[in-house]
């Protein structure tokens, strides 16, 4: 890969400059070699924006009842209350994570816990919906 070769050459050149200048307080791994150039940052941002735009279109042709986690969980809650035997026989508790996974992943595309002002998972609407469903499940079981 050309970028790896460039980074290696860049590191070697800077190490030689440090050795000649007698700079002793450099620590390997603390270098800025991996920082992106302004062009790379612009390209990354453009690519990220394209992905985010595409992610908004993923469920545009899906009925609202089937792409909203809260509505989906309400349907399962109704099923459980009306037909508990069939709900139990269908092993829904094992199916829900796989069913909700794509919906949650789309909502987490732009989530970055390394940013200063990121939203905690517990504050996200999908998390609260699952939490409410779990609480309702526990209440109905007891």
Buried (B, 14 or more C-beta within 10 A) or exposed (E): EEEEEEBEEEEEEBBEEEEEEEEEEEEEEEBEEEEEEEEEEEEEEEEEEEEEEEBEEBBEEEEEEEBBBEEBBBEBBEBBEEEEEEBEEBEBEEEBEEEBEEBBEBBEBEEEEEEEEEEEEEEBEBBEBBEBBEEBBEEEEE
